[in-house]
Amino acid sequence: MTCTQCKLELPVYAVVCPQCGAAVSSGTSAYYSYLPADTPAWPRDPREASGPSLLVNSAAVQNAAATSAAQARPGSRPNRWLTAIAVLLLSCLLGAGFTVGLLWVHGYFAPKAPVRSVRLPSQAPAATATAGTQNSTTNVLPTPSSFKPLSNASSQSLGLTLSLPQDWVEGQLNTSTSGVKTLTLDPPQSLSVPLSLLIVQFPSDANQAFPSAHDLDQFLIQNFAQATSLSNPQALTNTPQTRTVGGQDWSEDDVSFPLNNNQSLHLVTLSVMYKQHYYSLQFYASNDVFDEAMQKYYNPMLDSLHFTA
């Protein structure tokens, strides 16, 4: 449709020419308008109704909507996953740090509990010949004439009692700042064979560092190796895995350390959880006298152990 005055092309719904203001003849329009004759024409683009300010506001609204849509798209999910993964890793690090810190505070990374000197044999002990045998190693170790109990102070502090050979020496009971108690029982200096028995009582929170008595055994074996400068421990599989001592089943781990004189040192480690405390026993002897040491010294001491609390 064309304006009759200025020849401007008009939409079919135009009532008044927007350029010259001339009324559009109703006879040329295909639509009938109920609006008054002086009503401005309806804009073809609704954004033109309020001028440039509406266009600016509309663009701002569209930009804001586009930004919100971009944030709501699945592409933004990796940010949330990265945050979740970071929180998970932080939790794991905190848990590991707590465990390592607990071990460090209680001195489990330092060779405190089993630190002691070990008299290693420079040569094989001389054999004592008996009737009907040659090069027999029986009766190499003196037979104890009697046994004596632990001192009352050690017994009360450790919560157990035990008898040791009369000529053996009870060491000083040591208590670390973390609450680890250690007591060493040694034969007289005149006996050149490497023998010793160590009693350890751990604080009640040690079960957080060692899930089982076997784990504690393994730790003490490594600690023994560091304290004595021995290496290459070989696990012995022909030994019992548990031993009943003081009415309790203790975890047992036996290892053998090779020595420079074609001998080996047999180390036995026993651990048990008793009334929220870990108890451990460690004793050793050279392989050539180990069975005799068990029969004359260690078995009687183990059989005499009883918890007092």
C-alpha positions in Angstrom: 0.0 0.0 0.0 1.3 3.5 -0.9 0.7 6.8 0.8 -1.3 9.1 -1.5 0.6 12.2 -0.4 4.3 11.2 -0.2 4.2 7.9 -2.0 5.8 6.1 1.0 5.3 2.4 1.1 3.0 1.6 3.9 2.1 -1.7 5.7 -1.3 -3.0 5.1 -2.4 -2.2 8.6 -1.3 1.5 8.5 -4.0 4.0 9.3 -1.8 7.2 9.2 1.3 7.7 7.1 4.2 8.0 9.6 6.1 10.3 7.3 3.6 13.0 6.3 0.8 12.3 8.6 -1.8 11.9 5.9 -4.7 9.6 6.7 -4.8 6.4 4.8 -7.9 5.9 2.9 -10.0 3.1 4.4 -10.9 2.1 0.9 -7.3 1.1 0.2 -6.7 -0.8 3.4 -7.5 -4.5 3.8 -8.0 -4.0 7.5 -10.4 -2.0 9.6 -9.1 -0.1 12.6 -11.0 0.7 15.7 -8.4 3.3 16.7 -9.1 7.1 16.3 -7.9 8.7 13.1 -5.1 10.6 14.9 -3.6 7.5 16.6 0.1 7.0 15.6 0.9 4.0 13.5 1.8 0.8 15.4 5.6 0.4 15.1 6.8 -2.5 13.1 9.6 -3.2 15.6 8.3 -3.2 19.2 11.7 -2.0 20.5 11.1 1.3 18.6 8.1 2.2 20.7 10.1 3.8 23.5 13.1 5.0 21.6 16.8 4.3 22.1 16.6 3.9 25.9 14.5 0.8 25.5 16.9 -0.6 23.0 19.8 -0.2 25.4 17.9 -1.8 28.3 16.7 -4.6 26.1 20.3 -5.3 25.0 21.4 -5.3 28.6 18.7 -7.8 29.5 19.7 -10.0 26.6 23.3 -9.9 27.7 22.4 -10.8 31.2 20.2 -13.6 30.0 23.0 -14.9 27.8 25.4 -14.9 30.7 22.9 -16.8 32.9 22.3 -19.3 30.2 26.0 -19.9 29.7 26.4 -20.5 33.4 23.5 -22.9 33.5 24.7 -24.9 30.5 26.4 -28.3 31.1 29.7 -26.8 30.3 29.8 -25.2 33.7 29.6 -28.5 35.5 33.4 -29.2 35.4 33.9 -26.3 37.7 31.7 -28.0 40.3 33.5 -31.3 39.8 36.9 -29.6 40.2 35.7 -28.1 43.5 34.4 -31.5 44.7 37.7 -33.3 43.7 39.7 -30.6 45.4 37.7 -31.1 48.6 38.2 -34.8 48.4 41.9 -34.6 47.9 42.2 -32.1 50.8 40.3 -34.6 53.0 42.7 -37.4 52.1 45.7 -35.3 52.7 44.4 -34.2 56.1 43.7 -37.9 57.0 47.2 -39.0 55.9 48.7 -36.0 57.7 46.9 -37.0 60.9 48.2 -40.5 60.8 51.8 -39.5 60.0 51.6 -36.8 62.7 50.4 -39.4 65.2 53.2 -41.7 64.4 55.7 -38.9 64.6 54.5 -37.5 67.9 54.7 -41.0 69.6 58.2 -41.6 68.3 57.2 -44.4 65.9 59.5 -43.1 63.2 62.6 -43.2 65.5 64.2 -46.3 66.9 63.2 -45.6 70.5 61.4 -48.7 71.7 63.8 -51.4 70.6 67.1 -49.4 70.8 69.7 -51.5 72.5 73.1 -52.9 71.8 73.4 -56.5 70.5 76.4 -58.5 71.1 77.0 -60.4 67.9 79.2 -63.5 68.0 82.6 -63.1 66.4 82.8 -66.9 65.9 80.7 -69.9 66.6 80.5 -70.9 70.3 82.6 -73.9 71.2 80.6 -77.1 71.3 80.5 -79.3 74.3 80.8 -82.9 73.4 78.4 -85.4 74.9 78.4 -89.2 74.9 77.3 -90.7 71.6 77.5 -87.4 69.6 80.0 -85.4 67.8 80.2 -81.6 67.6 77.0 -81.3 69.5 75.8 -77.8 70.4 73.8 -79.0 73.5 74.8 -77.6 76.9 76.5 -74.6 75.3 74.5 -72.3 77.5 74.5 -72.6 81.3 71.3 -73.9 82.9 69.7 -71.3 85.2 69.8 -72.4 88.8 66.7 -70.4 89.7 64.5 -67.6 88.5 63.5 -64.3 90.1 60.5 -62.1 89.5 60.5 -58.6 88.0 60.9 -55.8 90.4 57.6 -54.5 91.9 58.1 -51.1 90.3 58.5 -52.5 86.8 55.7 -55.0 87.3 53.2 -52.3 88.5 54.2 -49.9 85.8 53.9 -52.4 82.9 50.9 -54.2 84.3 52.4 -57.6 84.1 54.7 -59.9 86.0 57.5 -62.2 84.7 60.3 -64.3 86.0 63.8 -64.1 84.6 67.0 -66.2 85.3 68.6 -65.4 88.6 71.8 -64.1 87.1 70.1 -62.0 84.4 70.1 -58.3 84.7 66.9 -56.3 84.7 67.5 -52.9 83.0 66.0 -49.6 83.9 62.4 -49.1 82.9 62.3 -46.2 80.4 59.2 -44.2 79.7 59.3 -41.8 76.7 57.5 -38.5 76.5 54.9 -40.2 74.3 54.2 -42.9 76.9 56.1 -45.8 75.4 57.6 -48.0 78.2 60.5 -50.3 77.5 62.4 -52.8 79.7 65.3 -54.9 78.7 66.4 -58.2 80.3 70.0 -59.2 79.6 72.2 -62.2 80.5 75.4 -61.5 82.5 78.3 -60.0 80.6 80.3 -63.2 81.1 78.0 -64.9 78.6 79.3 -64.0 75.2 76.3 -65.4 73.3 73.9 -62.8 72.0 70.7 -63.0 74.1 68.2 -60.4 75.3 64.5 -59.9 75.9 62.7 -56.6 75.4 59.3 -55.8 76.9 57.4 -52.9 75.4 54.1 -51.3 76.4 52.6 -48.8 74.0 50.1 -46.0 74.9 46.4 -46.6 74.3 46.2 -44.6 71.1 48.8 -46.7 69.3 46.0 -48.8 67.9 45.3 -45.8 65.6 48.8 -46.2 64.1 48.9 -50.0 63.9 45.7 -51.7 62.6 46.8 -55.1 63.9 49.4 -56.8 66.1 51.1 -58.2 63.0 51.6 -54.7 61.6 53.2 -53.7 64.9 55.5 -56.8 64.6 56.7 -55.7 61.2 57.4 -52.2 62.4 59.4 -53.5 65.3 61.4 -55.8 63.1 62.3 -52.9 60.9 63.1 -50.8 63.9 65.4 -53.5 65.3 67.2 -53.7 62.0 67.9 -49.9 62.1 69.0 -49.9 65.7 71.4 -52.8 65.2 72.6 -51.9 61.7 71.5 -55.4 60.4 70.0 -55.8 57.0 68.3 -58.3 54.7 65.9 -59.9 57.2 64.5 -63.2 56.0 61.0 -64.2 57.1 60.9 -67.7 58.6 57.9 -69.6 57.5 58.4 -72.8 59.6 57.5 -71.0 62.8 54.1 -70.5 64.5 52.1 -67.4 63.6 50.6 -67.1 67.0 51.8 -68.0 70.5 49.8 -68.2 73.7 51.4 -66.1 76.5 49.8 -65.0 79.7 46.4 -66.5 78.6 46.4 -64.3 75.4 47.1 -65.2 71.8 50.0 -63.1 70.6 50.9 -62.5 66.9 54.4 -64.0 66.2 56.8 -63.0 63.5 60.2 -64.7 63.2 63.0 -63.4 61.0 66.6 -64.3 60.4 69.4 -61.8 59.9 72.6 -63.0 58.1 75.8 -62.4 60.0 79.4 -62.0 58.6 80.6 -65.3 60.0 78.2 -67.6 58.1 75.8 -67.5 61.0 72.5 -65.8 61.4 70.6 -64.1 64.2 67.1 -65.5 64.9 64.7 -62.7 66.1 61.2 -63.3 67.5 58.7 -60.5 67.8 55.4 -61.0 69.7 52.6 -58.4 70.0 49.1 -58.4 71.4 46.4 -55.9 72.2 45.4 -56.2 75.9 42.9 -53.7 77.5 43.5 -51.0 74.9 47.3 -51.3 75.1 49.7 -52.9 72.7 52.3 -55.1 74.4 55.3 -56.5 72.5 58.1 -58.9 73.3 61.3 -59.2 71.3 64.1 -61.7 71.9 66.9 -63.2 69.8 69.8 -65.7 69.8 72.2 -66.9 67.2 70.9 -69.7 65.1 73.3 -72.3 66.5 72.0 -71.9 70.1 68.5 -70.6 69.4 66.7 -73.9 70.3 68.7 -74.2 73.5 68.1 -70.6 74.4 64.4 -71.1 73.9 64.4 -74.2 76.1 66.5 -72.8 79.0 65.6 -69.1 79.0 62.9 -67.8 76.8 60.2 -70.5 77.2 60.4 -70.3 81.0 60.1 -66.5 80.9 57.2 -66.6 78.5 55.4 -69.3 80.6 55.8 -67.1 83.7 54.3 -64.0 82.2 50.9 -62.9 83.5 49.0 -59.7 83.3 48.2 -58.2 86.6 45.5 -55.7 85.6 
